[in-house]
Amino acid sequence: MLPRIFDRFFTTKPADEGSGLGQEIVKKSVEKHSGKIEVTSVIGQRTCIVSIPIAV
């Protein structure tokens, strides 16, 4: 599942409960701002780290 987490329309939910677009939209938004998103997962726990550079 984790390798496909950012794939368009990928979802683990039943067909009528989600479109599978959420993670892909987040990834594209982060990348548009020159950032990156990392996901790690172990049973019962998923961690997402979003990094976006800021100008000072």
C-alpha positions in Angstrom: 0.0 0.0 0.0 2.7 2.6 1.0 4.4 2.6 -2.5 1.1 3.6 -4.0 0.0 6.2 -1.4 0.4 9.1 -3.8 -1.1 7.4 -6.8 -4.2 9.1 -8.3 -7.4 7.3 -7.4 -5.7 4.8 -5.1 -7.7 4.2 -1.9 -8.2 1.5 0.6 -11.8 2.6 1.3 -14.9 1.1 -0.3 -15.8 2.7 -3.7 -18.5 5.0 -2.2 -16.4 6.4 0.7 -13.5 8.1 -1.0 -12.0 9.2 -4.4 -8.4 8.5 -3.7 -7.3 12.1 -4.6 -6.4 13.5 -1.2 -2.8 12.4 -0.9 -2.0 13.2 -4.5 -3.4 16.7 -4.2 -1.3 17.3 -1.1 1.9 16.0 -2.8 1.4 18.2 -5.8 0.7 21.3 -3.7 3.8 20.7 -1.6 6.0 20.1 -4.6 4.6 23.3 -6.3 6.1 25.2 -3.4 9.5 23.4 -3.8 8.8 21.2 -0.8 8.8 17.5 -0.1 6.6 15.0 1.7 7.8 11.8 3.3 5.6 9.0 4.7 6.7 6.2 7.0 4.4 3.5 8.2 4.5 0.7 10.8 1.5 -1.4 11.9 -0.9 1.0 13.7 1.1 4.2 13.0 1.7 6.3 9.9 3.9 9.4 10.0 3.8 12.2 7.3 6.5 14.8 7.3 6.0 17.9 5.1 8.9 20.3 4.5 8.4 23.6 2.7 11.3 26.0 2.4 10.7 29.6 3.5 12.5 32.8 2.5 13.9 34.8 5.4 
